[in-house]
Amino acid sequence: MASSTRFGVFSLSADAPVDGPGVDDRGRAIRRRRFHAKSRDGCLNCKSRKVKCDEHRPTCRKCSKRGLRCDFDPSAGERELTVVYRDAHNQRCPSSGSSTIDTVGARRRFSGDASSELPVSSIGELGVPVLDLESLQLMHHFEHFTSGTLMFEQHLWRDQILPLAFQNEYLMHAVLTVSASHLHYLQPHTSRYSQVAAIHLDRSLSGFRESLNHIDLPHQNPDIIMACGFLLLHYAWSVPFFNVPNDRSPDIESDGLLWFAGGVKAVILAVYMKDGKPVDGIFQRHITTNHSRRFYEWSDQADCSYDFEQNFFHRSPPSRESSPDGYLQDYATINAEERLVPIFHTADAVTRGQDISDLMPSVLAYTLMWPSKAMANFEHNVRDGNIDAMVTMLSFYASSWLVVSERAWWAYYRPKIMCKAILEHLSRERPSQWDHNIAKITEYFGFNRNCDGSWEIGSPTIGHVA
């Protein structure tokens, strides 16, 4: 994918590692799906044992508990998914025509065969877009599971963005990317999901970047561009090292999340704001919601029991400024350390066992968007391995590890691995003027150094939510 474009931030290096690292089996159990009255399309194992199968794909609960490989009759699965999406579509678009799924055409469209690339038709014209069985499985998982784990509310992604994806191919690829990444988290030993995520990521980035190169960017559908941007940001978070250049090894300096997140936010703002005012659309009430303002106000009033700024940065707490309005607002005078204050206050509340469950949607959204608000000089400092910037990033990822890594699948791997990478970097650099602060950070979060010099980052137990 070429990168000679003003939107090169949305290019993916050909050799960029998009898969997560090898991990032990720590994925959460797949959520229980609704049972049917009869199990006609159960897996082959359950049929041979003559027991009722819950038909959960790709692995039913009985096979999962017994550690067995779970196989389904392909024709039965295709028949079941056809009914699911035909019925779901008829409920949402009762005036549409045929709801038949053309799986042959789907394989052509999503196979990457340039000679058979077709324009995406709208739901009104085709009923249900042509998709292959694997893509339908990913869509089913997104609708019933992944949509409830993302920024904002489930109904936004399930009831508004998913139907919109039928009208836009690169948005559909973004949906499938995030769904496959979620499945890879749930089943880390199934490498197929990471491979599928990489395929759909490449196609989503390609179409996304092509749409951004159009001269009439402000006049394009803002909901499609914003939805794709937010989805890609979730994916970038879900992998420990994102879009590392071909000539670099994966580390904190080469990780592309900061500049990618900043590019996503810039594009979203370009289509969201028109003549200084937000445009009407699906995301308007979510971005300017009172939830974000309420979180800032809570942080301003919180009585913090630990002096994070003095212990982590050897400086006094910054003076409180007016609370930003919304998750995308730019405040050029607020540096990275100051933007950590609400996260620090959340970490303090979690450590003391306070119930902040009603604030968690705002906390997750704030954490997800925090990298997107980094100023250009801070991004350069991180890439150059500047010690001040490294300590700031360590404070951010350590707080994210404590607060959100057990609450959001997309933040499960990155904070832990980034903390280890930054601590190893700081151990090599040996910044004597920061020794005290680094010791305070590792002490507060319980990070331990092993005899061989490596760092042990476990799982947070304080405030853990199963």
Disulfide bonds with the S-S distance in Angstrom:
none
